[in-house]
Amino acid sequence: MLTPVKIVRFWLPGLIFLIGALMLVTRPDIIGVEGAALMLGGGLGVVVSDRLYRMGLKGEEERDEESDARGFLDRYGVWPDQASPELLERAEREGTWPAAHRA
């Protein structure tokens, strides 16, 4: 299924690369080579931009996890990775620590 994310992540760079290859095949002189190089650079720009965006999102998730762990420390006096299973279960029941954070 084509979603906007898949279109930008895979299809757009692929289309740009394909256009660059077609420029090189249809016009093998200097103009075709320069056009192909420009298209390759544009496609790589899209790929790198997507990668940087995804790295930024991952950083936000890590900050959220750190914030949750600090809240756990403030409430229970221990870090979540040092807490006993009983304390983690109690925190899950109270809604102060999501089960998704369990290692």
URDALIN-V706830 format. One record per backbone hydrogen bond with DSSP energy under -1.0 kcal/mol. CO is the residue of the C=O (numbers start at 1). NH is the residue of the N-H. E is the energy in kcal/mol with one decimal. If there is no record, write none. Layout:
[[CO NH E] [CO NH E]]
//
This chain:
[[3 7 -2.5] [4 8 -2.3] [5 9 -2.8] [6 10 -2.6] [6 11 -1.5] [7 12 -3.0] [10 14 -1.8] [11 15 -2.8] [12 16 -2.4] [13 17 -2.8] [14 18 -2.4] [15 19 -2.4] [16 20 -2.1] [17 21 -2.4] [18 22 -2.6] [19 23 -2.3] [20 24 -1.8] [21 25 -2.3] [22 26 -2.9] [23 27 -1.6] [29 33 -2.1] [30 34 -2.6] [31 35 -2.5] [32 36 -2.5] [33 37 -2.3] [34 38 -2.4] [35 39 -2.4] [36 40 -2.6] [37 41 -2.4] [38 42 -2.3] [39 43 -2.8] [40 44 -2.5] [41 45 -2.0] [42 46 -1.8] [43 47 -2.1] [44 48 -2.8] [45 49 -2.4] [46 50 -2.2] [47 51 -2.2] [48 52 -2.5] [49 53 -2.2] [50 54 -2.4] [51 55 -2.2] [52 56 -2.0] [53 57 -2.0] [54 58 -2.0] [55 59 -1.9] [56 60 -1.6] [57 61 -1.9] [58 62 -2.2] [59 63 -2.1] [60 64 -2.3] [61 65 -2.3] [62 66 -2.3] [63 67 -2.4] [64 68 -2.4] [65 69 -2.3] [66 70 -2.3] [67 71 -2.1] [68 72 -2.1] [69 73 -2.3] [70 74 -2.5] [71 75 -2.0] [72 76 -3.0] [73 77 -2.2] [79 82 -1.6] [84 88 -2.2] [85 89 -2.4] [86 90 -2.4] [87 91 -2.5] [88 92 -2.2] [89 93 -2.5] [90 94 -2.3] [91 96 -2.3] [91 97 -1.1] [98 101 -1.7] [99 102 -1.7]]
//
